Amino acid sequence: MSSQPDLKQLILLNAFIGGYMGKSFAVSMDREEKGIHHMTYYRGDVLELNENDFTDEDPQFTNESWQKFIEDLHQIDILKWKANYENHTIIDGTQWNLELLFEDGSKIKKRGINSFPRTFSKFSKIIENLTGKEFV
């Protein structure tokens, strides 16, 4: 039985939410680069795009804001989310996915189709507070 990673060892977070109808959002946060990429799409077309490499124009965070971010993720029990949330009764709804990468190279992936963990709206607010951009 493997132990659950420690959120304090998180080095990269990638998240996406959206669907075919309306806006979609992707975010990547890298602890080592202290950078945040945020992309906005509309029906598959990119509305706002940051390059692959973090630049001085990308939002940045401090060690303190990263620690607050980790505390917030712990508060919503993100590691206890199920791997999959699905509701196939809705067509063309909302999809989301989340990938967490840790110092030891381990990854945790979570995803959903028209179904969300109980604390997902709090997760969206945490992302919005750190990035300063929409993530719903």
PyMOL commands that set and color helices and strands:
alter all, ss='L'
color gray80, all
select helices_A, chain A and resi 7-9+63-75+78-80+120-131
alter helices_A, ss='H'
color red, helices_A
select strands_A, chain A and resi 10-18+23-30+35-42+45-48+84-86+95-102+107-113
alter strands_A, ss='S'
color yellow, strands_A
deselect
rebuild
show_as cartoon
